[in-house]
Amino acid sequence: MAFIDNKVFDSMEQEIVLQASRSKGTQDKYFRMIRNMYSHSHGKINIGPEGEKFTLEIGVKLGNQISTELFIVYWNIH
C-alpha cells in the first residue's frame, strides 16, 4: 500500500493527463467527457467583495472517482 500526497493531484498538468488518457486507449465518449470536465474548469479568488475568474490548467479534481484513474495513467508516463 502506498500513500499519495494530495499535492500530487494539484500539480498534474491537465493537457498531459488528457494526452496520457488518450494514449492509453480511452474510449472516445469517455475521453470527451474527461476533456469537457477539465476544459471548463475555472477558479475564483475573492478578495473583498469581488474576485477575478481564471482558467485552471493544472490539477485534477479531488473527490472525483476518475481522479485516481487519471493519476495512475499520468504516473505511468512520467
Buried (B, 14 or more C-beta within 10 A) or exposed (E): EEEEEEEEBEEBBBEBBBBBBBEEEBEEEEBEEBBEBBEEBEEEEEEEEEEEEEEEEEBBBEEEEBBEBBBEBBEEEE
